[in-house]
Amino acid sequence: MALRRVLGLGGALGRRSCCSKVGLHVGTGRPLPPDFVEALRAVVGGPNVSTAMAVREQHGHDESMHTCAPPDAVVWPQAVGQVQELAALCYRCRVPMVPFGTGTGLEGGVNAVQGGICFDLSRMDTIAELSLEDFSVAVEPGVTRKALNSHLHDTGLWFPVDPGADASLCGMAATGASGTNAVRYGTMRPNVLNLRVVLPDGRLLHTAGPGRQARWEPGDRDGLGGGHAGAHSLAPCRKRAAGYDLTSLFVGSEGTLGFLTQATLRLHPLPEAAAVTTAAFPSVRAAVACTVQVLQAAVPVARIEFLDEVMVGACGRFSGLELPAAATLLLELHGSRRGLAEQQQQAEEIVRLNGGSGLAWAEEPEERGRLWAMRHSAWYAALALRPGCQGYSTDVCVPISRLPDVVVETKRDLQDSGLTGPMVGHVGDGNFHCLLIFDPQDPAEAQRVHAFTQRLGRRALAAGGTCTGEHGVGLGKRALLLEELGQEGLDTLRRIKAALDPHNLMNPGKVL
């Protein structure tokens, strides 16, 4: 059985196996309405619309192994009004719409499985409404996390959510991303304060209320902000209990409910000092148990990452760093210079109690940067283990109390299955990945990959966890979503989807 059938993906395997389409058709083969492409050009201008096959294929896949599915056309809106006009046009003509940010997702979220129009939002790259006093900023979809933090340089603030890739911040909101800093600073969900969403029919929604044109100033008796020179938009308040939480509804919606055209984000103060170390352990269980004890001891770790011995060896060779081939933790601490020394001592004691060794703290930015560059290269280091093969990343997350048992069982399952699957994870919040490297031309290996991912997903669910901690459901985890939420839960999601997108035009075929 070919892997595409094993994983239930349909189509030929591999994102580079895009097949050219004859003419322009909506996913089911129905041609686009006459003059539809010209109508797109009338909205955004000719240079901002493309039907070239190379461009369509580029926008028909992300970093995953899911089959490339190109859209019928790609548009580049440059303002929210254009997104509204384009959405309204597609809605009237019943043409599917697929949002596109940077294409760094891992679950096929941008694949146009029913054809239609890809909205590449990368040219909307405004950073606005930065408020140092309110610790907030508003960004458009073309702004990546590195671009934002570069913009914040010298302000004393930063945006800490770091999934590894230099992803679009609105795209990160759409997938509910997290990453290495989540144990200290949280995932995208608590760090998104407001979203400006273009709904499928072109209407505009502000999930926490529209920003008004003027901010209240002292002495403004009527509260309307009138008469003040230089009045500007309101910064978001830090909490609210007004109505349903629409912001959280759209965070993690994976482009199935609307276009996220602006996200107002929570910023954090830069720590005065930071230190990172690696610690090698005699076993996987010892490393993961150490993680649990560090958290139980309330050591305020900013990052605590796990790599098994296969992953450490691969990353060391790929990055040119010499590391012992053993189960390893990377720990990073943030705080004041005085407090950091006490935190380091606490962490060292717990590491040694669990048989850990090799502690050497790096405090200079360059040294810390080298270690985290090694960690962030894990995906490419894993692919280098078997040149010419493809990779698939699992993404389960389990309660911290169950983490040691689940990781050890998964490690044993990998070995018994004869698969290449180095393990790496944000174990501080119970999230870990098996980077499965396989030959797509080997049906037997494909079957083992599929069987393993299903067992792992169900193992996480049985432990009270989830099938996806940060990558999203996309194309590949829809069956597990039913098992996780139950039929009533899934039916509720479908009713929400139908209320906002009654014709199923927004990123169809994903999540549900």
Secondary structure, 3 states (H helix, E strand, C coil): CCHHHHCCCCCCCCCCCCCCCCCCEECCCEECCCCHHHHHHHHHCHHHEECCHHHHHHCCCCCCCCCCCCCCEEECCCCHHHHHHHHHHHHHHCCCEEEECCCCCCCCCCCCCCECEEEECCCCCCEEEEECCCCEEEECCCCEHHHHHHHCCCCCEECCCCCCCCCEHHHHHHHCCCCCCHHHHCCHHHHEEEEEEECCCCCEEECCCCCCCCCCCCCCCCCCCCCCCCCCCCCCCCCCCCCCCHHHHHCCCCCCCCEEEEEEEECEECCCEEEEEEEEECCHHHHHHHHHHHHHCCCCEEEEEEECHHHHHHHHHHHCCCCCCCEEEEEEEEECHHHHHHHHHHHHHHHHHCCCECCCCECCHHHHHHHHHHHHCHHHHHHCCCCCCEEEECCCECCHHHHHHHHHHHHHHHHHHCCECCEEEEHHHCEEEEEEEECCCCHHHHHHHHHHHHHHHHHHHHCCCECCCCCCCCCCCHHHHHHHHHHHHHHHHHHHHHHHCCCCCECCCCCC
